[in-house]
Amino acid sequence: MDSNEKLFGKRNNSFDFIKIKTPKEKFQRRKRTKKYIKNIYLKRITISIKNISEHIILCIPFILIDYFIRIETNKINLNVNQKYSYIFSYTYIKLYVLTSKAFKGNIGKVYYAIIFIFYFLLFLTNIIYYSFSSNFFYFKLLSYASEGSHFIIGVILDVKINIWLKVLIIIFSFIIALIIFRKSKKNNFPSIILFLIIFIYAQSYTKKLIGGTGKKEFDDFMNPRNIFKECTHPNKCMKIAGFYKYIEKDFFKTYLNFKILLRKSEKEELNFLKNIYKYIKIHDKNEYTGRFKDKNIILIQMEGMDDWLLNEKNTPTLYSLKNNSFDFTEHYSYLIGAGTTFNSEFCVNTGFHAPITLTANSYDFYKNTFYSLPKIFKKLGYTSKAFHFNNPEFYHRDLNYLGWGYDKFLSLIKTNDYKQIDHASLDTELIKNKKFYNEIFNTNGKFLYYFITYSIHVPFEYSRHSKLILEKKFGKKKSIHLKQDDIIKILAGETDEMIKLLLEGLKKNNLYDNTVLMLFADHCTNGYKKLLSKYKIISDSRINHTPFLIWSANMKGEIINKTSSQLDILPTILNLFGIPYKDKCMLGRDIFDKNNLGFAFFDDYSWTDGKILVNNEKIIHLKNISENHINKKYIINKSQQAIEKFKQNDLTLKYDYLKYIINKN
């Protein structure tokens, strides 16, 4: 039967097709024609519905990833129209799904699965990392992987159930997508090229629509377009760009950093530094200048020693010192990037902090020139040593401490006295170890020591790290069932016991009366937001509030309410020891300087002066003051000051600019 017969019915003779004899036959012919056309359209509509349904289902797993991340970005304090991030995400999702359908057979299905798994793993990493750190993941963190590998299980176990529910929803949607994925019969490479052209155009055009001027001056740096362009703050960039665009920008910035395209010319950057360092003066003296002149100095950087841990029950030795010391009650540490322990070491020893606009880590600047703490004291005849349990190669401490000017970096692991590394990680071993004890107390002349403790380190569960301390106090049976709160308090007691042993050693070796202790935390008790939220505010920069004490024998206690940060420790030490220094050659200021009204700034460009906390030029917290008494111009100026401090920090590190200042003088 030919096609005409299908359409009009079988012909009786050769003339029946041309000549229809009756109106009835004519009517039946029209009826069959309409039915045929209707069937064609119905078939096409059915196919279209199937294709559209399949396309939507294939998009859903990617949409859910972006949506669940977007829920978290709503908590970020940044006033920005997110419609552009929807365009970025939509075009990425369309590209991945359409290109997967353009490949023949199983190739398209495999391609789709690979793309999903890649982004799903990044989603999982971001959502878990954000759940405990309040920051999104960025690729530079991979260089710190060894630091976090041993406590990742504890972090995962602490993740809230609602996050795992989101993960399951995404996995379920992906399984459904794989089931309904229909193989294409042939490759459609022209379609792929067309998709790419549309994608590139849509992405490029959307960039131009993002708010702000797009200028690269740092006074315009808080505009969304500049945040997007530089991609220096993960949280804000994620909110502006959306999940998929953020991943692309961060990857390129970390591994394919075309500096010519991303930053201003070197000439402009160097001119900025030239103006910053144009007028350098020697720091003015004050009533505290030289208070500890010629005394020995011991700095104790206490791992995770948060302010809520410092009390008579948990840390009796520290509590006693606190009542007879300079107690800086408005002190802040930093959570810039990862490796926050070393970042504190970097701050205190050099007067600068980890860069936020450079792809390098703070430990990569060991060749840079600084007015560093040990070099300054070495000129006054001090010997300098650093003490820690871990290998000196970790964070390149061997290179950095040598570069800063320390005579020795001593590692408990390197003593080869420990069969179990976990035993070496106990803070009390820093004093109990015979080799360390001799290095500390058998000394001639003045000394500067830098202790880096470890015991209050995550995970805060019964683990290899904590079980030696817990079992010593409670035995194995009870230790297994201890709560996180109890565990961290016991670990704090281990650090406190180390300080007690140090004080006893100073007394025994007649060094007690002539030694000053500087005690500060490297960072807050980070990693467990649910736990931390019971003791302090974690929704903004107040999470960084930590203790800082300066103690010496026979001194009267004094509470210092002025706002300070890790950056202020170095210049404050120099003033207390009567050592002249150049003001602008470190970011911080002497806390006792009368012209210093108190100021601390953070990596999200928020800042506090002790009375107000400001983010993006908006007041987010007031302390004993009415908003009506706050001058808007003051807020703008201080916000500008924070931005310029970050710029000074990063560009000084980038160009090793202090080298020129020191050589010049």
Rosetta blueprint (number, residue, H / E / L):
1 M L
2 D L
3 S H
4 N H
5 E H
6 K H
7 L H
8 F H
9 G L
10 K L
11 R L
12 N L
13 N L
14 S L
15 F L
16 D L
17 F L
18 I L
19 K L
20 I L
21 K L
22 T L
23 P H
24 K H
25 E H
26 K H
27 F H
28 Q H
29 R H
30 R H
31 K H
32 R H
33 T H
34 K H
35 K H
36 Y H
37 I H
38 K H
39 N H
40 I H
41 Y H
42 L H
43 K H
44 R H
45 I H
46 T H
47 I H
48 S H
49 I H
50 K H
51 N H
52 I H
53 S H
54 E H
55 H H
56 I H
57 I H
58 L H
59 C H
60 I H
61 P H
62 F H
63 I H
64 L H
65 I H
66 D H
67 Y H
68 F H
69 I H
70 R H
71 I H
72 E H
73 T H
74 N L
75 K L
76 I L
77 N L
78 L L
79 N L
80 V L
81 N L
82 Q L
83 K H
84 Y H
85 S H
86 Y H
87 I H
88 F H
89 S H
90 Y H
91 T H
92 Y H
93 I H
94 K H
95 L H
96 Y H
97 V H
98 L H
99 T H
100 S H
101 K H
102 A L
103 F L
104 K E
105 G L
106 N H
107 I H
108 G H
109 K H
110 V H
111 Y H
112 Y H
113 A H
114 I H
115 I H
116 F H
117 I H
118 F H
119 Y H
120 F H
121 L H
122 L H
123 F H
124 L H
125 T H
126 N H
127 I H
128 I H
129 Y H
130 Y H
131 S H
132 F H
133 S H
134 S L
135 N L
136 F L
137 F L
138 Y L
139 F H
140 K H
141 L H
142 L H
143 S H
144 Y H
145 A H
146 S H
147 E H
148 G H
149 S H
150 H H
151 F H
152 I H
153 I H
154 G H
155 V H
156 I H
157 L H
158 D L
159 V L
160 K L
161 I H
162 N H
163 I H
164 W H
165 L H
166 K H
167 V H
168 L H
169 I H
170 I H
171 I H
172 F H
173 S H
174 F H
175 I H
176 I H
177 A H
178 L H
179 I H
180 I H
181 F L
182 R L
183 K L
184 S E
185 K L
186 K L
187 N L
188 N L
189 F H
190 P H
191 S H
192 I H
193 I H
194 L H
195 F H
196 L H
197 I H
198 I H
199 F H
200 I H
201 Y H
202 A H
203 Q H
204 S H
205 Y H
206 T H
207 K H
208 K H
209 L H
210 I L
211 G L
212 G L
213 T L
214 G L
215 K L
216 K L
217 E L
218 F H
219 D H
220 D H
221 F L
222 M L
223 N L
224 P H
225 R H
226 N H
227 I H
228 F H
229 K H
230 E H
231 C L
232 T L
233 H L
234 P H
235 N H
236 K H
237 C H
238 M H
239 K H
240 I H
241 A H
242 G L
243 F H
244 Y H
245 K H
246 Y H
247 I H
248 E H
249 K H
250 D H
251 F H
252 F H
253 K H
254 T H
255 Y H
256 L L
257 N L
258 F L
259 K H
260 I H
261 L H
262 L H
263 R L
264 K L
265 S L
266 E H
267 K H
268 E H
269 E H
270 L H
271 N H
272 F H
273 L H
274 K H
275 N H
276 I H
277 Y L
278 K L
279 Y L
280 I L
281 K L
282 I E
283 H L
284 D L
285 K L
286 N L
287 E L
288 Y L
289 T L
290 G L
291 R L
292 F L
293 K L
294 D L
295 K L
296 N E
297 I E
298 I E
299 L E
300 I E
301 Q E
302 M E
303 E L
304 G L
305 M L
306 D L
307 D H
308 W H
309 L H
310 L L
311 N L
312 E L
313 K L
314 N L
315 T L
316 P H
317 T H
318 L H
319 Y H
320 S H
321 L H
322 K H
323 N L
324 N L
325 S E
326 F E
327 D E
328 F E
329 T L
330 E L
331 H E
332 Y E
333 S L
334 Y L
335 L L
336 I L
337 G L
338 A L
339 G L
340 T H
341 T H
342 F H
343 N H
344 S H
345 E H
346 F H
347 C H
348 V H
349 N H
350 T H
351 G L
352 F L
353 H L
354 A L
355 P L
356 I L
357 T L
358 L L
359 T L
360 A L
361 N L
362 S H
363 Y H
364 D H
365 F H
366 Y L
367 K L
368 N L
369 T L
370 F L
371 Y L
372 S L
373 L H
374 P H
375 K H
376 I H
377 F H
378 K H
379 K L
380 L L
381 G L
382 Y L
383 T E
384 S E
385 K E
386 A E
387 F E
388 H E
389 F L
390 N L
391 N L
392 P L
393 E L
394 F H
395 Y H
396 H H
397 R H
398 D H
399 L H
400 N H
401 Y H
402 L H
403 G H
404 W H
405 G L
406 Y L
407 D L
408 K E
409 F E
410 L E
411 S E
412 L L
413 I H
414 K H
415 T H
416 N L
417 D L
418 Y L
419 K L
420 Q L
421 I H
422 D H
423 H H
424 A H
425 S L
426 L L
427 D L
428 T L
429 E H
430 L H
431 I H
432 K H
433 N L
434 K H
435 K H
436 F H
437 Y H
438 N H
439 E H
440 I H
441 F H
442 N L
443 T L
444 N L
445 G L
446 K L
447 F E
448 L E
449 Y E
450 Y E
451 F E
452 I E
453 T L
454 Y L
455 S L
456 I L
457 H L
458 V L
459 P L
460 F L
461 E L
462 Y L
463 S L
464 R L
465 H L
466 S L
467 K H
468 L H
469 I H
470 L H
471 E H
472 K H
473 K H
474 F H
475 G L
476 K H
477 K H
478 K H
479 S H
480 I L
481 H L
482 L L
483 K L
484 Q H
485 D H
486 D H
487 I H
488 I H
489 K H
490 I H
491 L H
492 A H
493 G H
494 E H
495 T H
496 D H
497 E H
498 M H
499 I H
500 K H
501 L H
502 L H
503 L H
504 E H
505 G H
506 L H
507 K H
508 K H
509 N L
510 N L
511 L L
512 Y H
513 D H
514 N H
515 T E
516 V E
517 L E
518 M E
519 L E
520 F E
521 A E
522 D L
523 H L
524 C L
525 T L
526 N L
527 G L
528 Y L
529 K H
530 K H
531 L H
532 L H
533 S L
534 K L
535 Y L
536 K L
537 I L
538 I L
539 S L
540 D L
541 S H
542 R H
543 I H
544 N H
545 H E
546 T L
547 P L
548 F E
549 L E
550 I E
551 W E
552 S E
553 A L
554 N L
555 M L
556 K L
557 G L
558 E E
559 I E
560 I E
561 N L
562 K L
563 T L
564 S E
565 S E
566 Q H
567 L H
568 D H
569 I H
570 L H
571 P H
572 T H
573 I H
574 L H
575 N H
576 L H
577 F L
578 G L
579 I L
580 P L
581 Y L
582 K E
583 D H
584 K H
585 C H
586 M L
587 L L
588 G L
589 R L
590 D L
591 I L
592 F L
593 D L
594 K L
595 N L
596 N L
597 L L
598 G L
599 F L
600 A E
601 F E
602 F L
603 D L
604 D L
605 Y L
606 S L
607 W E
608 T E
609 D L
610 G L
611 K L
612 I E
613 L E
614 V E
615 N E
616 N L
617 E L
618 K E
619 I E
620 I E
621 H E
622 L E
623 K L
624 N L
625 I L
626 S L
627 E H
628 N H
629 H H
630 I L
631 N L
632 K H
633 K H
634 Y H
635 I H
636 I H
637 N H
638 K H
639 S H
640 Q H
641 Q H
642 A H
643 I H
644 E H
645 K H
646 F H
647 K H
648 Q H
649 N H
650 D H
651 L H
652 T H
653 L H
654 K H
655 Y H
656 D L
657 Y L
658 L H
659 K H
660 Y H
661 I H
662 I H
663 N H
664 K H
665 N L
